[in-house]
Amino acid sequence: REEPKNKEALNNLGFIKLKQGKLSEGAELINKALAEDPDYELAWLNMTTLYMLQEDNRKAIDALGQVLRINPGNKKALETRAYLLNSR
């Protein structure tokens, strides 16, 4: 089966894989979406989800930094970042 080529399809499929617990497959697909568009905000949010599932708060905070670089007003990113910084 051929893999999708556009960033939205790659990201969406990656997110589904994360929800199924297939973290490495999900990460690979989301990273392919980011390779197509390094400023793809939703893909960075999904990378945050991946890192949180892996309990790697440092990487999650870094991914949220990318979201906020792209969209400084992203409320979800600001709230999640504050939560992670306060839970150290």
Secondary structure, DSSP 8 states (H G I E B T S, - for coil): -----SHHHHHHHHHHHHHTT-HHHHHHHHHHHHHH-TT-HHHHHHHHHHHHHTT-HHHHHHHHHHHHHH-TT-HHHHHHHHHHHHT-
